[in-house]
Amino acid sequence: MSATRFELLPDELRVFLNGDVTMQTTGKIWPEMARFVAHNKLRVVVDAASVSRMDSTGVALLVHVRQHQQSINKEFAVVGLPEPYEKLYHLFDQGTLEQTWEDEEIYWHLDQIGRATLSAWERFQSLVTFAGEITVNVAQSLLRPMEIRWKDFFKTIEHAGVYAIPITMLIGFLLGLILAFQSAIPMRRFGAEIFVANLIGLSVIRELGPLMTAVVLAGRSGSAFAAEIGTMRINEEIDALTTMGFNPIKFLVVPRLLAVVCLSPLLTMFFNLAGLAGGAVVMLSLGFPLVTYVNQVQSTADYSDLLGGLFKAIVFGWLVAAIGCYRGLQTRTGASAVGASTTSAVVSGIVLIAVFDGIFSVMFFFMGW
């Protein structure tokens, strides 16, 4: 129960609140209190020392009276309010209640920026954690090879490697062909068509080979890994593995990762051969003998260029396999979850390939390689 008593003094109106000031009782207190305050137009002091319980409705009453007093330039004070309710009362800031739509829009944008920043930081933490986990598990597996699932390893070699050779060589041949034709046009103006062979050899072996092979792997293998592991995540197979005591990283990720790391330099070699063959076709059509083309390529690209390209291929293969498995493990529930993970794996893989390729280019430049 709640009872309200008013005491009218010469220069102030004192209001005594007692008992419960909640949603059930405030409806009776509010009109009476508002009437007394509006009629007397004096300084108002609310004595809440005898309040036993108060909710947000009672606080809203106090805030309403405070706003009224401020509108007529009269003082308002609350004394004796128990500590928990006093904190609730002070949460109702006048500035918050008087927010404009522009303020709310600004706060909404700030909220979205904060949420996006927090989400990006959480994704970064998750990615770093995953990178550490696969590094540790790969090291442990290499020290204990019997723990590697060799069946999955050779299956991945077959599907991601052997079946990818035709498309890899086709793209390599066409790129070598196109690059040779496009470079022969401006070089003909200077009578330097012979140097098309130098351009083809250096660009294919050092740059296009590992880069385009990694892109093919991202489109074929990275998306496949994300779809396979994502489907297992949705079907709760990964949870079942964890329940049975199996480490999903070592059980699912490590064989695929090692397989792609092993096959990526081999696919790069096939791409290089096909790209050089495409350039040779153009050079033969321009009237240069095959031996001249081979000599020009050998004079430009040496073993350091080949090893540098193969090293980049190994790193790119690691990135493609890791990001594909990572996106698969991140798959959430829903009809489009697997498709979203697959798309994210391909896009993330290509972006990482481009970023690391730029890093390698700068490193090789300063190393004089």
Helices and strands as residue ranges (DSSP letters): E 2-8, E 12-21, H 23-40, E 43-54, H 56-71, E 76-79, H 83-91, H 94-97, H 101-143, G 145-147, H 150-156, I 157-161, G 162-164, H 165-188, G 193-195, H 196-203, I 204-208, H 209-217, I 218-222, H 223-234, H 237-243, H 248-248, I 249-253, H 254-285, H 290-300, H 303-329, H 337-367
